[in-house]
Amino acid sequence: MTVNFIVPILIFLLAIPLLFDKIPRNRWYGFRTPTSMSSDQAWYYSNKVAAKGMCVAAAIWMVASLVLSQRMADKQQASMMGLLFGPFCLVVVVIVTQVIATRHSRG
């Protein structure tokens, strides 16, 4: 297994407790913004949305890495493309999901 599969699996595993409301408000683990930290309800909602985004991004990263490794002759270049695409995908998906969650939390 390469980094392009290990990291998305770790992201997915880190998202599971957030998805099932197992992590209370804290300073270290979870999606922390002024809005999400304002109440327990906002915390759990924001983190549930972020966790779904993390799972989607991790799945996209793994599928893209698999497709790249199967389609490209140069495996090292395929791996590098996956390492560039995966974090970008993660950031974009989490930002989009959090914009949605913040708008929903504010009413």
C-alpha positions in Angstrom: 0.0 0.0 0.0 1.2 3.5 -0.7 0.6 6.8 0.9 -2.2 7.4 -1.6 -4.2 4.6 0.1 -3.0 4.8 3.7 -3.7 8.5 4.2 -7.3 8.3 2.9 -8.0 5.3 5.1 -6.7 7.2 8.1 -8.9 10.2 7.2 -11.9 7.9 6.9 -11.1 6.4 10.3 -10.7 9.8 11.9 -14.1 10.9 10.5 -16.1 7.9 12.0 -16.2 9.2 15.6 -17.2 12.7 14.3 -19.9 11.2 12.1 -21.5 9.4 15.1 -21.3 12.3 17.6 -18.7 10.6 19.8 -16.4 13.6 20.2 -17.5 16.4 22.5 -16.5 20.0 21.9 -12.8 20.4 22.5 -9.7 22.3 21.3 -7.9 19.4 19.6 -10.1 17.1 17.5 -12.9 18.0 15.2 -13.9 20.9 12.9 -13.4 24.0 15.1 -14.8 27.4 14.0 -16.4 30.1 16.1 -19.8 28.9 14.8 -19.2 25.2 15.5 -17.8 26.0 19.0 -20.8 28.2 19.9 -23.0 25.3 21.1 -23.1 21.5 21.4 -25.8 21.4 18.7 -23.7 23.5 16.3 -20.6 21.4 17.2 -22.2 18.0 16.5 -23.9 19.3 13.3 -20.7 20.9 11.9 -18.6 17.9 12.7 -21.1 15.5 11.2 -21.1 17.5 8.0 -17.3 17.7 8.0 -17.0 13.9 8.6 -19.3 13.2 5.6 -17.1 15.5 3.5 -13.9 13.8 4.8 -15.3 10.4 3.9 -16.3 11.5 0.4 -12.9 13.2 -0.2 -11.1 10.1 1.1 -13.1 7.9 -1.3 -12.5 10.2 -4.2 -8.7 10.3 -3.4 -8.5 6.5 -3.3 -10.5 5.9 -6.5 -8.5 8.6 -8.3 -5.2 7.1 -7.1 -6.3 3.6 -8.2 -7.4 4.9 -11.6 -4.1 6.8 -12.1 -2.0 3.8 -11.1 -3.9 1.6 -13.5 -4.0 4.0 -16.4 -0.5 5.6 -16.3 2.6 3.8 -17.4 4.9 5.8 -15.1 3.8 4.6 -11.6 5.9 7.2 -9.8 4.3 10.0 -11.7 0.9 8.5 -11.0 1.7 8.4 -7.3 2.8 12.0 -7.4 -0.4 13.1 -9.2 -2.4 11.3 -6.5 -0.4 13.0 -3.8 -1.3 16.4 -5.4 -4.9 15.6 -6.1 -5.8 14.0 -2.8 -5.1 16.8 -0.4 -6.6 19.3 -2.9 -9.8 17.3 -3.1 -9.9 17.0 0.7 -9.6 20.7 1.2 -12.2 21.6 -1.4 -14.8 19.1 -0.2 -14.4 20.1 3.5 -14.6 23.8 2.7 -17.7 23.3 0.6 -19.4 21.2 3.3 -18.5 23.7 6.0 -19.9 26.6 4.1 -23.1 24.6 3.8 -23.1 23.7 7.5 -22.3 27.3 8.6 -25.2 28.7 6.5 -27.5 26.0 7.9 -26.4 26.7 11.5 -27.0 30.4 11.2 -30.6 29.8 10.0 
